[in-house]
């Protein structure tokens, strides 16, 4: 009886550890995804700012266009990872 009880306790400990590990893996996955989206948006916005300066535009046309493209690219990358 004690052996069965101790075996059940061991199984419960293992399952709780697996759930904790799964939580950490999910946290790592989604935080990495957030950083990926931020980097995509920032790089595209930076490129738009540089293009506007090089072309000497008074209105930030390329900044707006490339930042919006960066947002869409970030969403696309996130959805692609969610589907996997």
C-alpha positions as CSV (number, residue, x, y, z in Angstrom):
1,X,0.0,0.0,0.0
2,X,2.8,2.4,0.9
3,X,4.6,1.6,-2.3
4,X,1.5,2.4,-4.4
5,X,1.0,5.6,-2.6
6,X,4.6,6.7,-3.0
7,X,4.4,5.8,-6.7
8,X,1.3,7.9,-7.1
9,X,3.1,10.8,-5.4
10,X,6.1,10.4,-7.7
11,X,3.8,10.5,-10.7
12,X,2.0,13.6,-9.4
13,X,5.4,15.3,-8.9
14,X,6.5,14.4,-12.4
15,X,3.3,15.7,-14.0
16,X,3.5,19.0,-12.1
17,X,7.1,19.4,-13.2
18,X,6.1,18.7,-16.8
19,X,3.4,21.3,-16.5
20,X,5.9,23.8,-15.1
21,X,8.3,23.1,-18.0
22,X,5.6,23.5,-20.5
23,X,4.7,26.8,-19.0
24,X,8.3,28.0,-19.2
25,X,8.6,26.8,-22.8
26,X,5.4,28.6,-23.8
27,X,6.6,31.8,-22.0
28,X,9.9,31.6,-23.9
29,X,8.2,31.0,-27.2
30,X,5.8,33.9,-26.9
31,X,8.2,36.4,-25.4
32,X,10.6,35.5,-28.3
33,X,7.7,36.1,-30.7
34,X,7.0,39.5,-29.1
35,X,10.7,40.5,-29.5
36,X,10.7,39.4,-33.1
37,X,7.7,41.6,-33.8
38,X,9.2,44.6,-32.1
39,X,12.5,44.2,-34.0
40,X,10.6,43.9,-37.4
41,X,8.6,47.0,-36.7
42,X,11.6,49.0,-35.4
43,X,13.8,48.1,-38.4
44,X,11.2,49.0,-40.9
45,X,10.5,52.3,-39.2
46,X,14.2,53.1,-39.0
47,X,14.5,52.3,-42.8
48,X,11.6,54.7,-43.5
49,X,13.2,57.5,-41.5
50,X,16.5,57.0,-43.3
51,X,14.8,57.0,-46.7
52,X,12.9,60.2,-45.9
53,X,16.1,61.9,-44.9
54,X,18.1,60.7,-47.9
55,X,15.3,61.8,-50.3
56,X,14.8,65.1,-48.5
57,X,11.1,64.7,-48.1
58,X,9.3,67.1,-45.8
59,X,6.5,64.7,-45.0
60,X,7.4,61.3,-43.5
61,X,5.8,59.3,-46.4
62,X,8.3,56.3,-46.3
63,X,8.3,56.3,-42.5
64,X,4.5,55.8,-42.4
65,X,4.5,53.3,-45.3
66,X,7.4,51.2,-44.0
67,X,6.2,51.3,-40.4
68,X,2.8,50.0,-41.5
69,X,4.4,47.3,-43.6
70,X,6.5,46.4,-40.5
71,X,3.4,46.0,-38.4
72,X,1.8,43.7,-41.1
73,X,5.0,41.7,-41.4
74,X,5.2,41.3,-37.6
75,X,1.6,40.1,-37.5
76,X,2.3,37.7,-40.4
77,X,5.3,36.3,-38.6
78,X,3.3,35.8,-35.4
79,X,0.4,34.1,-37.3
80,X,2.8,31.8,-39.1
81,X,4.3,30.7,-35.7
82,X,0.9,30.3,-34.1
83,X,-0.3,28.0,-36.9
84,X,2.8,25.8,-36.5
